[in-house]
C-alpha cells in the first residue's frame, strides 16, 4: 500500500480531503496534517486515513511523521510563507520525494522538482471548456499538451454517419465514443452519430486539424482543404481556344462557390491572348503571370500552401502529365480536371463504388460539391461478389442524404461501369485521389477497379478528392 502525505489548510484543503475520502481506491493510505481533527470528516476508513493536528512549518514536528517512507507529498496550503517553509522542511528530510503543490499566486519557483497545480490555469481551463465550439483538451492525464481531446459531433458534420473503419487515422485515433451518456468502444463497423462525443488521441497539431474537419458542415467547400480556387494554365501546352474555355468555366465555378479564384499563367507566349484573359477578369478573380522561362512545377506546392488553395483546376492535357499529378497528390488538395465539354449545363455528379472503401472517405465533399453546384447525385453500384463494403457505403450515403436533404439515386449494373458511363453525354465524375492514379499503364490494362481506370473517362469532367484531411 502506497503512503501519501497530505499537508493542507483552509477551504480548498478541506474540500480536497473530502474528495480523497470519497475515492474508490483502497491501495493508498493517507497521512493528513490539517488544522481540523478527524472528527470533522465523516465516512473515512481509519485503516487508510491518519490525521495529525500540528503546524507543518515546525521542523521537529513534521520530522516525526516523515520517518516513514512516503511515495509523494500533496500540499494545499493557502499561506505562501507557510507553504515555502513546509517545502523546505520536507526537502531537508526527504530530498527525493515527489511534491505536488497548489499554486494560488502564479509562483515562479527555482525548484523544478516541484509539480505546481496552478489555480489560475485550472479555473481558466474550466471556463474555456464551457464555451461552445472550443475543443476540450485533457489537462490532468497524459502530457496535458493537447494530445487528448474531446469533440462533440454536430448534426451536419462531415463525420456524421461514417464508419470508423472508413476514416484515415494517421498520427491520431478515435479512442472512445460517448453516446447518450454511454461508453462505446470504437470498431471498424461502428458508425458515428450526430451529437456523439468523440475522445481523440494523437499529435496535438494533427488533432487541431481533425477538430476543424469534424466541425465542418455542408456548404463550406473547398474547406477544410483551403479557402481559394486556383486555375493553372501553361501557355506552352494549351491551345488558345482551350485556354479561354478553361478561364470561362473556372469563373463560372468561382461564381457558384463564391470563393476567390487565382489564375496562374506560366510560359506566357502571346500578349494578345493575355490581354483577352485579363479583360475577362471579374470580382474575386486575381491573375498572376510568371515570366520566368525556367518554371518549376514545385512552385505549385508553394502556391497551395501560400494561398491556402482548396480546389485546383487544370486542363485535361496538363493533368495527363505524370509529374504534375504527383505534385498535386503531394499537395493534398482536390483537383477538378476540366474536359472539353460544357460545365455550366452539367446536371449530374457520379460516384462509382469501387473495390475499396475509399468512397466513404470523400462522401461529405461529394455532397457539398453537388449541393453548391446544383447537381443531382448518382451512385453506380457495380454488382460484384464483394458486397459487404458496398452495402456499408450505400447505407452511409443514404444517411447523409437524409441529414443534408439531398436525394441520391443508386444505379445497380452488372455491366462494366466505365462502358456504362461512356454512353452518357455529360457528367462530373467524383473519385478518391489515391496512389491508384499512378499505377503502371500495363497494370491498368488488366485492372477492373474503376478508380484505376479513370483515364477511360478522361474526356469527362473529373473531381479527384484526397482521402486524408
Helices and strands as residue ranges (DSSP letters): E 2-8, H 10-21, E 28-33, G 38-40, E 49-52, H 59-65, E 72-76, H 80-93, E 98-103, E 114-118, H 119-129, E 136-137, E 148-152, G 164-166, E 172-179, E 182-184, E 197-202, H 204-215, E 228-234, H 240-257, E 261-266, H 271-279, E 285-290, H 298-306, E 309-315, H 316-319, H 322-331, E 334-338, E 348-352, G 358-362, H 363-373, E 376-382, H 388-403, E 408-413, H 417-422, E 428-433, G 435-438, H 441-446, G 454-457, E 461-466
